[in-house]
């Protein structure tokens, strides 16, 4: 896989070495057990996979190269480069301005741009409508395009479904930049509907089976279906794609439900004419990170720390998985660890940050699960580990433990 040139501020002094050592021992990714770092009174279980993925590193490399090569030009990002506050703040400090926020709200009016300006398309991709707007201004939307290739893969799969006259069911968050982009591309080739989760899919199934009045569909799925959607015709043949950062198990459950629904309505012998048995369109990093999380959760830890941007979809799903088993603290950086007594963390279902006291249990050995999302720099994960480690004055030196660990494996 290609190696990207990204700023050293995002690199860790030891995490890449640990990842490489694990990769050398397990190149085919069959072992998802975590790496145990034992410092005596505190032990960390480090996920087998976490941190920057291919698409994120590609986006960061393009962004920084663009800044370096165009010192005299105004540079804009369509919206956040990736869902990580540290990376986005770094770009802003270098003079990059954001045209929109993550919800699509305009921050800088289009009429303030000229053909001489540079606009970087983020890793999530963008809509055809925005591409047209940029072309009208005279800005080539593909010149500084960091769209993740795995997102483009979803677009291609949607187009294939459309060519075969299947309606595209998109498992995703309708407000998310990636899903908005996928919906924009999909609806030009096929009738399309966005479902958020299994519950919305059950509602969709009830319309397929004609258990609900057709007119209710347009109210329930308002803003989530393509123009001219005909519920009587466009739900006869369906195929599923997803936002690349969703939970793989939920996407599979959605596909299974829709397949069973089509069998119920049309019979098993006719299923190929009514359901496209697509493969899950998650990116490799999302899948690996989720599998690594399942590996983490086999350990008997006291709590989990998940690091990443609070608006990061793939990170929030890792948090959800961890929360099912043990206390979980979702933090954006080491700065959220206020002291050995207080941690400030984000509650995804309450959509707010809270403070928790006495998060470190009083016991001889504290076991901590540590992982991050695909848009979180390894340097931040290292900083979190060192910050917690500093709360244990009798703990073994971090660098000495890491060196001994790696000597055994390198």
Secondary structure, 3 states (H helix, E strand, C coil): CCCCCCCHHHCCCCHHHHHHHHHHHCCCCCCCCCEEEECCCEEEEECCCCCCCHHHHHHHHHHHHHHHHCCCCCEEECCCCCCCHHHHHHHHHCCCEECECCCCCECCCHHHCCCCCEEEECCCCCCHHHHHHHHHHCCCCCCCECCCHHHHHHHHHHHHHHHCCCEEEEECCCCCHHHHHHHHHHCCCCCEEEECCHHHHHHHHHHHCCCCCHHHHHHHCCCCECCCCCCCCCCCCEEEEECCCCCHHHHHHHHHHHHHHHHHHHCHHHHHHCEECCCCCCCHHHHHHHHHHHHHCCCCCCEEEEECCCCCHHHHHHHHHHHCCCCEEEECCHHHECCCCEEEEEECCCCEEEEEECCCCCCCCEEEEEEECCCCCHHHHHHHHHHHHCCCCCCCCHHHHHHHHHHCCC
